[in-house]
Amino acid sequence: MNIIYTRLLELGILHDYFQDGKAKDLHLAPTQETLSLFKSGRMLWREIPGGIVVLYRSEKDLITPEVQLSAPLDFYFYLYSSNSSQFFNITDLSKGSRKYQKGDLLAFKNNPSNASQNANSPEKISLDFWDGGRPKVFTQKVKLEPIPSKVILQVKNPAGQKISSGPDQNGNPKPLDLEIIPDDQGEISFEINLPGQNQGNYSFTLRNAANTQDLWKKEYFLAEDSLGSLALGVVKLSYLPAPAHLYGSREYYALDFKRKSTKWTFFIVSQNQKVDLSSANLSILDKGNPPGSPYSVYNFQRVGASPNADIKINNSDTVVFKSQVPIPFFESPKLNLELRRTPGNRVLFTHLPNPSRSHIPKVAPGEEISEIYVFI
């Protein structure tokens, strides 16, 4: 008896920081509930270079499944990193005006109507955010200013339907619009008890007593397993009754990460006092890029006087230069940034160093800055 498996989908991870466009040090793994779903549908998953593949056990026609799952259904995968510090430093984690904050969960949801059957053009799943992960039973405490006399709690499941937050002391479902009165300290406390619900992204909203305005809202990923506490994010692949494409042609999806850009700021430090920064007239010149380089040519402007009147490094005179535009991070270094000294047009550095990928960029009003220290 031959056992035949047919590929259902491939999920890749792209990142334009890397020369080949494929992310490194990122891994995907199904959640515990998705593993149970795979088992019931006689499915397997395997890691492949740059992502994962999901297969189902099929008949000899390579299309008909031995055990057919019915849509709608959702597959969930955790996203992990073996080098999370570098990932956060080189990756633009923003959607519109919202930027990643500690505690956020990176969220990715496909659009079933955009499913791609072209390996060279996968459906690219863009970044979103959830407010974190929680078990299916947890207690939430909230303080609001000003303190309301009463609030209404609403819970919605991944389909956007209002559901009860759990049973009351008699085992009956609590109201869909649950009234809560703050305690003497103004703290609002409520319990979420949803062990019988499916995993997924649930929203939790506190509204005013008139039920006309949101006062507080969070979207959490709820799951039974504890592996999610180590995950950077969650990928949700949904299959609907229409368009019906759970089985048949293989489908291709890809997470599409974008590199971060920062303004490079050089601190040139006269450590041994051998260079008189008041007369040396230092400058940074971008001499261009070798063929195939992903970088542009950048201008650097001196910040303040030479030496800078407000900045000293190790009590040494320092001159500061900043790029006029953000420079993107790439796997290959930016070359041909010269540190020059006049008079004499002397080149002190042929290739100034790039920012470290392991150092967190600094956030200034309206921009992110990468600092590079050069001692002369």
Phi, psi and omega in degrees: 000124179270137175256122186245131174241137179245141180289127177270313183203158169235136179236112182256169178233114180258151176204119186280005170290327185271146186300323180270002177079000182253133183292149175241153177067016175245141185220152178240146176208139180293150174291168182297320180291326176291323175300320177296322177294319176301317182297317180292333179260013181051055179245156176231156171229148180217145171283138174231165178305119177085012179165211179222163174231144176243132182236153175233149180284125189237168173283180184296339180285357179066011180236310185289124180284147174295318176236119186262121172276151184251136174280153007279145173206159182233135170256134179240139180228136173277145175252124181240159174228137174269001177212065189294328181297315178294319181304312182292329183283332184256356189249133176280103181254081180211152173222109186062231180274350182273130177244154180303136174234153179305131183101341177292156174244123176295134186232138180224126179228129179283166172250107186306331180284349181255013182304136183250139175252016182250114182299331181275353180217069181292159171292115181274122184262117186276167186281140170224181179228140163246163187274012177131183178243150179218155168291173182282348174234118179202164177245135181244136175239134185224140171241130181242147175235127354290162182287121179282155177287333182198149175229165177241124178267130174234136178239134177235140180279178183301338178276359180085011180269138176290134179226163176291148177284354179145180181279153173275188185293344177262003179088004179269147180299135175292157182302150176296326173250092188268120179280134180227134178253129178300154178282185184297338179268004181082011182269136178258123182234135177212153180254137173253126185224089188233047183295336181271356181274156177290156173298158177151184182268114181249143177254145182230121187231134169255123181246163181291169186300330179278355179060041181241352186211138174283130176257334183199139181209136176223152175236114184244148171270121181255132179208161182275329185276161183266357183295335182297338180294340179263354187275148172280330185194182182224137175250130179244117175251116185255143174236128182249161176301327177217127359290137184273106181216031179292320178238158180122233182292142179295144181244152185234129178231158178208133166285138190236088181275145179245146181289155177271149174238138179223160172276122181280128180238116180264130172252106181266115190249124175276078190293318183262009179059024180275343180245121178277102186292343179284340181237351187287333180053068179280154176207161176244127181238128175270112183274009179100188188231150174292162180304138178085000180290142179276356186272160170264188174258132190238148176257141178240135181243140178291140178257113179078198183278174175237110358287162180295132185288339187250347187239125170230137177252125183054037180062024180248149177302141186220141172241142188242135175233141179230140175293146183282341177225157175297143179248128183285153172279137173225161178295322178271144185284156172280124182254171170068026169270108184264138168260117187243154180231130173237153002289164180101346179049045183272135178269115180274325176224128176280322180229098176295148182293155174271163175297147176290136178284350182262358180259138182285126176298149177274146181256119175248167180307113175080003182201159173250142187235133172254125183261135178233128183253127182234125182253127183237000000 
